Amino acid sequence: MRYLCLIYENEKNYATMPKGESDNVMAEYGAFTQGIKESGHYVGGNALQPTPSATTLRVRNGKVSTTDGPFAETKEQLGGYYLINAKDLNDAIQVASKIPSAKFGSIEVRPIMEFNQA
């Protein structure tokens, strides 16, 4: 099964984090990514630009409206994701628990809905 691991953290923490600490976090991400590639769990993943770069859109009565930023103000923001292969939810949780941001943010693990394509 495929699972999406959504990485949430307070993006403002990076602005105040000492360079050495942020370098360590990035090194941990590099090692984590390499490890899940080697284990066969990795399907894809990306970091996201900070929330001020986001645009939220809605279509109502055929009209598109947009607003700057995310839909809601939250303490933690979506900062990136990994798409992984895992044999079951427990396996996905084990993989996601090693994502560096799990130590200071949160990781949402969600199964991908598979549609049969005939």
N, CA and C of each residue as an Amber inpcrd file, in Angstrom:
protein
   354
   0.8340000  -1.1900000   0.0000000   0.0000000   0.0000000   0.0000000
   0.8720000   1.2440000   0.0000000   0.3070000   2.2970000  -0.5550000
   1.0080000   3.5810000  -0.5090000   0.3970000   4.4530000   0.5820000
   1.2620000   5.2190000   1.2460000   0.8560000   6.1330000   2.2970000
   1.4980000   7.4890000   2.0540000   0.7450000   8.5380000   2.3440000
   1.2720000   9.8920000   2.2970000   1.5910000  10.3170000   3.7210000
   2.8220000  10.7200000   3.9440000   3.2680000  11.1930000   5.2510000
   3.3980000  12.7100000   5.1520000   2.4420000  13.4190000   5.7540000
   2.4010000  14.8780000   5.7110000   3.1590000  15.4210000   6.9150000
   4.1070000  16.2980000   6.6620000   4.9980000  16.8050000   7.6970000
   4.5360000  18.1900000   8.1250000   4.1440000  18.3000000   9.3970000
   3.6880000  19.5740000   9.9530000   4.6710000  20.0470000  11.0190000
   4.9980000  21.3130000  10.9670000   5.8620000  21.9140000  11.9830000
   5.6610000  23.4240000  11.9490000   6.1530000  24.0890000  12.9710000
   6.0610000  25.5430000  13.0080000   7.1930000  26.1020000  12.1610000
   6.8500000  26.6240000  10.9750000   7.8780000  27.0880000  10.0530000
   8.6540000  28.2860000  10.5910000   8.0980000  28.9960000  11.5610000
   8.8100000  30.1320000  12.1460000  10.0290000  29.6790000  12.9540000
  10.0270000  28.4360000  13.4110000  11.1710000  27.9250000  14.1710000
  12.4580000  27.9480000  13.3470000  12.3480000  27.7340000  12.0490000
  13.5510000  27.7320000  11.2050000  14.1750000  29.1180000  11.1090000
  13.3620000  30.1520000  11.2040000  13.8820000  31.5210000  11.1110000
  14.7580000  31.8710000  12.3110000  14.4830000  31.2630000  13.4530000
  15.2400000  31.5800000  14.6650000  16.2470000  30.4910000  15.0380000
  16.2530000  29.3950000  14.3100000  17.1410000  28.2760000  14.6110000
  18.5770000  28.6150000  14.2350000  19.5370000  28.3470000  15.1150000
  20.9400000  28.5830000  14.7570000  21.3300000  27.7610000  13.5250000
  22.2250000  28.3100000  12.7150000  22.6110000  27.6560000  11.4580000
  23.1010000  26.2330000  11.6800000  23.8920000  26.0140000  12.7110000
  24.3990000  24.6710000  12.9730000  23.2840000  23.6710000  13.2270000
  22.2630000  24.1250000  13.9460000  21.1200000  23.2560000  14.2390000
  20.3180000  22.9670000  12.9750000  20.0660000  23.9850000  12.1600000
  19.3130000  23.7570000  10.9160000  20.1130000  22.8780000   9.9580000
  21.4250000  23.0340000   9.9340000  22.2630000  22.1560000   9.1080000
  22.1420000  20.7070000   9.5730000  22.0860000  20.5000000  10.9040000
  21.9310000  19.1410000  11.4390000  20.5940000  18.5310000  11.0420000
  19.5250000  19.3330000  11.1110000  18.2010000  18.8390000  10.7240000
  18.2090000  18.4480000   9.2460000  18.8000000  19.2880000   8.4150000
  18.8460000  18.9700000   6.9770000  19.6820000  17.7180000   6.7150000
  20.7540000  17.5350000   7.4640000  21.5670000  16.3170000   7.3260000
  20.7580000  15.0890000   7.7430000  19.9530000  15.2260000   8.8040000
  19.0900000  14.1200000   9.2220000  18.0800000  13.7830000   8.1270000
  17.5220000  14.8030000   7.4950000  16.5940000  14.5510000   6.3880000
  17.2890000  13.8310000   5.2360000  18.5020000  14.2450000   4.9150000
  19.2450000  13.5740000   3.8490000  19.4690000  12.1060000   4.1670000
  19.8560000  11.8130000   5.3950000  20.0940000  10.4290000   5.8110000
  18.7900000   9.6300000   5.8220000  17.7090000  10.2460000   6.3210000
  16.4140000   9.5630000   6.3300000  15.9820000   9.2220000   4.9100000
  16.0600000  10.1920000   4.0140000  15.6360000   9.9740000   2.6270000
  16.4660000   8.8720000   1.9760000  17.7690000   8.9180000   2.1720000
  18.6360000   7.8750000   1.6100000  18.2440000   6.5050000   2.1660000
  17.9610000   6.4480000   3.4670000  17.5890000   5.1810000   4.0970000
  16.3040000   4.5930000   3.5570000  15.2780000   5.4220000   3.3520000
  14.0260000   4.8560000   2.8410000  14.1220000   4.5450000   1.3480000
  15.0190000   5.1960000   0.6440000  15.2620000   4.8020000  -0.7520000
  15.8970000   3.4200000  -0.7870000  16.8720000   3.2090000   0.0790000
  17.5560000   1.9210000   0.1210000  16.6370000   0.8000000   0.5990000
  15.6980000   1.1020000   1.4920000  14.7950000   0.0770000   2.0180000
  13.6480000  -0.2470000   1.0600000  13.4530000   0.5820000   0.0270000
  12.3700000   0.3580000  -0.9270000  11.0580000   1.0150000  -0.5380000
  11.0350000   1.7610000   0.5510000   9.8120000   2.4480000   0.9730000
   9.5370000   3.7140000   0.1660000  10.5520000   4.3380000  -0.3590000
  10.4330000   5.6610000  -0.9790000   9.7210000   5.6000000  -2.3210000
   8.7010000   6.4390000  -2.4890000   8.0600000   6.6470000  -3.7860000
   8.3570000   8.0670000  -4.2550000   8.2770000   9.0430000  -3.3480000
   8.5520000  10.4300000  -3.6910000   8.4510000  11.3090000  -2.4550000
   8.7650000  12.5660000  -2.6250000   8.6610000  13.5020000  -1.5290000
   9.2460000  14.8490000  -1.9160000   8.7890000  15.8700000  -1.2320000
   9.2830000  17.2200000  -1.4770000   9.0530000  18.0950000  -0.2560000
   9.9250000  19.0740000  -0.1070000   9.6940000  20.1510000   0.8500000
   8.8550000  21.2100000   0.1390000   8.0900000  21.9640000   0.9110000
   7.2590000  23.0150000   0.3390000   7.8050000  24.3850000   0.7050000
   7.5480000  25.3530000  -0.1370000   7.8930000  26.7370000   0.1680000
   7.0580000  27.1760000   1.3710000   7.4990000  28.1840000   2.1200000
   6.7300000  28.6490000   3.2920000   5.3040000  29.0760000   2.9290000
   4.4240000  29.0590000   3.9260000   3.0040000  29.3250000   3.6920000
   2.6900000  30.6670000   3.0330000   3.4800000  31.7460000   3.2310000
   3.1290000  32.9790000   2.5250000   3.1490000  32.8380000   0.9970000
   3.8090000  31.7950000   0.4710000   3.8500000  31.6010000  -0.9800000
   2.6140000  30.8610000  -1.4880000   1.7690000  30.3630000  -0.5760000
   0.5930000  29.5760000  -0.9640000  -0.5370000  30.4590000  -1.4710000
  -1.3630000  29.8770000  -2.3100000  -2.6020000  30.4940000  -2.7610000
  -3.7040000  29.4650000  -2.5740000  -4.7930000  29.8770000  -1.9570000
  -5.9500000  28.9990000  -1.7760000  -7.0280000  29.4480000  -2.7430000
  -7.6310000  28.4850000  -3.4450000  -8.6860000  28.8490000  -4.3890000
  -9.9600000  28.0970000  -4.0770000 -11.0420000  28.7180000  -4.4840000
 -12.3720000  28.1340000  -4.3610000 -13.1350000  28.4640000  -5.6430000
 -14.0010000  27.5450000  -6.0380000 -14.9080000  27.8070000  -7.1540000
 -16.3210000  27.7420000  -6.5920000 -17.0310000  28.8420000  -6.6800000
 -18.4170000  28.9250000  -6.2070000 -19.2610000  29.5210000  -7.3220000
 -20.3100000  28.8160000  -7.6630000 -21.2120000  29.2640000  -8.7370000
 -20.4390000  29.5710000 -10.0100000 -19.4360000  28.7500000 -10.2890000
 -18.6580000  28.9100000 -11.5110000 -17.5990000  29.9920000 -11.4600000
 -17.4670000  30.7050000 -10.3590000 -16.4810000  31.7780000 -10.2340000
 -15.3220000  31.3150000  -9.3690000 -14.1200000  31.5840000  -9.8450000
 -12.9150000  31.2500000  -9.1020000 -12.5090000  32.4440000  -8.2470000
 -12.2870000  32.1890000  -6.9670000 -11.7460000  33.2340000  -6.1040000
 -10.4820000  32.6920000  -5.4490000  -9.5180000  33.5590000  -5.2250000
  -8.2580000  33.1550000  -4.6170000  -7.9480000  34.0490000  -3.4280000
  -7.2430000  33.4610000  -2.4720000  -6.7300000  34.2300000  -1.3400000
  -5.2820000  33.8260000  -1.1330000  -4.5000000  34.7690000  -0.6370000
  -3.1040000  34.4830000  -0.3530000  -3.0020000  33.6230000   0.8960000
  -2.0530000  32.7140000   0.8780000  -1.7760000  31.9110000   2.0530000
  -2.6470000  30.6870000   2.1690000  -2.4670000  29.9650000   3.2730000
  -3.2340000  28.7400000   3.4900000  -4.6650000  29.0470000   3.9130000
  -5.4840000  28.0220000   3.9650000  -6.9010000  28.1580000   4.2980000
  -7.1140000  28.6260000   5.7300000  -6.3070000  28.1100000   6.6720000
  -6.5290000  28.4260000   8.0890000  -5.2110000  28.7330000   8.7870000
  -5.2830000  29.5660000   9.7930000  -4.1210000  29.8340000  10.6440000
  -3.9700000  28.6710000  11.6140000  -2.7680000  28.1230000  11.7010000
  -2.5070000  27.0060000  12.6020000  -1.1460000  27.1870000  13.2580000
  -0.9130000  26.4640000  14.3410000   0.3810000  26.5230000  15.0130000
   1.4490000  25.7910000  14.2090000   1.0350000  24.7390000  13.4910000
   1.9590000  23.9800000  12.6520000   1.4780000  24.0660000  11.2070000
   2.4300000  24.1830000  10.3000000   2.1000000  24.3070000   8.8870000
   2.6220000  23.0860000   8.1290000   1.9610000  22.7800000   7.0230000
   2.4160000  21.7070000   6.1550000   3.7070000  22.1500000   5.4910000
   4.7850000  21.4380000   5.7790000   6.0930000  21.8350000   5.2630000
   6.6380000  20.9290000   4.1880000   6.0480000  19.7500000   4.0350000
   6.5320000  18.8170000   3.0340000   5.8400000  17.4820000   3.1960000
   6.2760000  16.5150000   2.4010000   5.6390000  15.2040000   2.4360000
   6.5790000  14.1480000   1.8820000   6.2880000  12.9170000   2.2600000
   6.8820000  11.7390000   1.6330000   5.7380000  10.8440000   1.2030000
   5.8510000  10.2850000   0.0210000   4.9440000   9.2430000  -0.4370000
   5.7310000   7.9520000  -0.3340000   5.1990000   6.9930000   0.4430000
   5.9530000   5.7740000   0.7000000   5.1410000   4.5350000   0.3530000
   5.8400000   3.4360000   0.1370000   5.2450000   2.1090000   0.0610000
   5.4430000   1.4580000   1.4140000   4.4010000   0.8330000   1.9240000
   4.4990000   0.1180000   3.1940000   3.5580000  -1.0750000   3.1360000
   3.8910000  -2.1350000   3.8720000   3.0450000  -3.3300000   3.8110000
   1.7130000  -3.1350000   4.5270000   1.6900000  -2.2380000   5.5380000
   0.4680000  -1.9410000   6.2690000   0.6780000  -0.6520000   7.0650000
  -0.3600000  -0.2500000   7.8150000  -0.2870000   0.9920000   8.5760000
   0.8420000   0.9540000   9.6010000   1.0230000  -0.1760000  10.2660000
   2.0980000  -0.2660000  11.2610000   3.4670000  -0.0370000  10.6290000
   3.6860000  -0.6050000   9.4550000   4.9460000  -0.3960000   8.7440000
   5.0960000   1.0820000   8.3720000   4.0070000   1.7060000   7.9050000
   4.0370000   3.1280000   7.5310000   4.3490000   3.9940000   8.7460000
   3.7660000   3.6550000   9.8920000   4.0270000   4.4180000  11.1140000
   5.4920000   4.2740000  11.5290000   6.0430000   3.0930000  11.3920000
   7.4590000   2.8820000  11.7270000   8.3520000   3.7480000  10.8410000
   8.0490000   3.7960000   9.5540000   8.8320000   4.6310000   8.6370000
   8.6610000   6.1070000   9.0100000   7.4160000   6.5440000   9.1780000
   7.1290000   7.9570000   9.4540000   7.7080000   8.4160000  10.7830000
   7.8320000   7.5200000  11.7380000   8.3610000   7.9060000  13.0490000
   9.8250000   8.3120000  12.9810000  10.4790000   7.9890000  11.8840000
  11.8930000   8.3440000  11.7160000  12.0860000   9.6580000  10.9430000
  11.0020000  10.2630000  10.4870000  11.0940000  11.5630000   9.8220000
  11.5700000  12.5680000  10.8650000  12.6530000  13.2950000  10.5990000
  13.2300000  14.1790000  11.6180000  12.2460000  15.1370000  12.2870000
  11.3020000  15.6760000  11.5640000  10.3620000  16.6470000  12.1450000
   9.3960000  16.0230000  13.1360000   9.3200000  14.7040000  13.2000000
   8.4530000  14.0650000  14.1920000   8.9060000  14.4170000  15.6040000
  10.1760000  14.8040000  15.7680000  10.7070000  15.1450000  17.0870000
  10.2330000  16.5100000  17.5800000   9.8070000  17.4010000  16.6780000
   9.3810000  18.7370000  17.1040000   8.1270000  19.2160000  16.3930000
   7.5600000  18.4010000  15.5500000   6.3250000  18.7230000  14.8480000
   5.4110000  17.5170000  14.9050000   4.6850000  17.2730000  13.8320000
   3.8260000  16.0920000  13.7620000   3.8100000  15.5630000  12.3330000
   3.5410000  14.2710000  12.2200000   3.4620000  13.6180000  10.9190000
   2.0840000  12.9770000  10.8030000   1.3540000  13.3400000   9.7840000
   0.0630000  12.7110000   9.5070000   0.3040000  11.6110000   8.4860000
  -0.0770000  10.3830000   8.8140000   0.0960000   9.2370000   7.9210000
  -1.2710000   8.8740000   7.3730000  -1.3890000   8.9240000   6.0420000
  -2.6850000   8.6840000   5.4250000  -2.5650000   7.7130000   4.2680000
  -3.4030000   6.6590000   4.2680000  -3.3570000   5.7280000   3.1280000
  -3.8650000   6.4110000   1.8550000  -3.2620000   6.0380000   0.7700000
  -3.7000000   6.5260000  -0.5490000  -4.8830000   5.6830000  -1.0030000
  -5.9270000   6.3290000  -1.4570000  -7.0790000   5.6110000  -1.9790000
  -6.7310000   5.1170000  -3.3780000  -6.8530000   3.8240000  -3.5580000
  -6.5270000   3.2160000  -4.8560000  -7.8270000   2.9910000  -5.6220000
  -7.9060000   3.5220000  -6.8190000  -9.0680000   3.3320000  -7.6740000
  -8.7040000   2.3050000  -8.7390000  -9.5830000   1.3480000  -8.9560000
  -9.3580000   0.3690000 -10.0180000  -9.5930000   1.0500000 -11.3410000
  -8.6150000   0.9250000 -12.2060000  -8.7450000   1.5330000 -13.5230000
  -8.8810000   0.4270000 -14.5490000 -10.0590000   0.3500000 -15.1290000
 -10.3280000  -0.7190000 -16.0960000 -10.1620000  -0.2240000 -17.5000000
